[in-house]
Amino acid sequence: MKNFFKFYVFLEKIWFKFPQKIRFLLVGGFNTVFSYALLNFLNYIFKEFFKEASEIIIANGALFLQYIICINWSFYSMRYYVFQSRNNWRKEWIKSLSVYLFMYFINAPILSFLIIKLGWAIWLAQGVYLIFATTLIFLLHKYFSFRKF
């Protein structure tokens, strides 16, 4: 176990030499892929269990649960591995939560519109949304959630 921690510390030293934007792309990329896969998995499960529900209710239910699951993981991974914040974690968690709630209230109507009006599948609608949301999330975290004082 002692060797594992030494190796981890060694990897961290290398990791934090990368520029912040590269760290964000890697951590944010992992978080995005995870949350995107989780959304599609939850959508599939909900379709199986709630066969009578409309596609839009299932998609929005999956989106809501996906946000609940992913918010904390994203907060901790971004806070430490991207922004290296040492500020009060409670205040940052609240600010980060407000960022994700803001993003949810943008995401849900866009997802609904793309599914209802354009007839897109959830995987396509969310994939297109994520292309635009990634930059906005980075900026909101950098200048609001984890801003250095």
C-alpha positions, -999 to 999 in steps of 0.1 A, spaced: 0 0 0 29 23 8 43 19 -27 8 27 -42 7 61 -24 43 69 -35 32 61 -71 1 82 -67 21 112 -54 44 108 -83 15 108 -108 0 138 -91 32 158 -95 31 150 -132 -7 157 -135 -4 192 -119 23 202 -144 -4 201 -172 -21 234 -179 -55 239 -163 -73 238 -196 -58 204 -204 -67 191 -170 -102 204 -175 -105 187 -208 -94 154 -194 -114 155 -161 -143 172 -177 -141 148 -206 -143 118 -183 -171 134 -163 -190 142 -195 -186 107 -209 -197 92 -176 -227 114 -172 -237 109 -209 -234 72 -206 -254 72 -173 -281 93 -189 -285 69 -217 -284 39 -194 -311 55 -171 -332 63 -201 -330 27 -212 -339 14 -177 -368 39 -173 -382 29 -207 -382 -7 -195 -399 0 -161 -423 28 -172 -436 15 -205 -467 37 -203 -449 70 -197 -442 93 -226 -407 95 -240 -402 131 -228 -412 123 -192 -388 93 -193 -360 114 -208 -364 143 -183 -366 118 -154 -334 102 -165 -318 136 -169 -328 147 -134 -315 115 -118 -283 117 -138 -277 153 -126 -283 142 -90 -258 114 -93 -231 133 -112 -231 167 -94 -210 156 -64 -185 136 -84 -180 165 -108 -176 189 -79 -149 169 -62 -130 160 -93 -131 196 -107 -123 212 -74 -92 191 -68 -79 178 -101 -86 209 -122 -87 240 -101 -67 229 -71 -89 250 -49 -82 254 -12 -111 277 -5 -140 268 18 -154 236 2 -190 243 15 -192 276 -2 -177 262 -33 -201 232 -32 -230 256 -30 -217 277 -59 -209 246 -79 -244 233 -72 -259 265 -84 -239 262 -117 -252 227 -122 -288 237 -114 -284 266 -138 -271 241 -164 -300 217 -157 -326 244 -162 -310 251 -196 -305 214 -204 -340 202 -197 -359 226 -221 -333 221 -248 -335 183 -245 -373 185 -245 -374 207 -276 -350 186 -295 -369 154 -287 -405 168 -291 -401 193 -319 -373 178 -339 -379 141 -331 -343 135 -321 -334 105 -299 -322 114 -264 -286 103 -272 -284 127 -301 -301 156 -284 -279 153 -253 -248 149 -274 -254 181 -293 -262 199 -260 -230 188 -244 -209 203 -273 -221 237 -263 -224 232 -225 -188 221 -220 -173 256 -226 -200 273 -205 -194 249 -176 -156 255 -177 -161 293 -176 -187 292 -148 -165 270 -127 -133 290 -134 -148 324 -127 -175 316 -102 -174 282 -84 -136 279 -79 -125 314 -84 -93 322 -66 -94 352 -43 
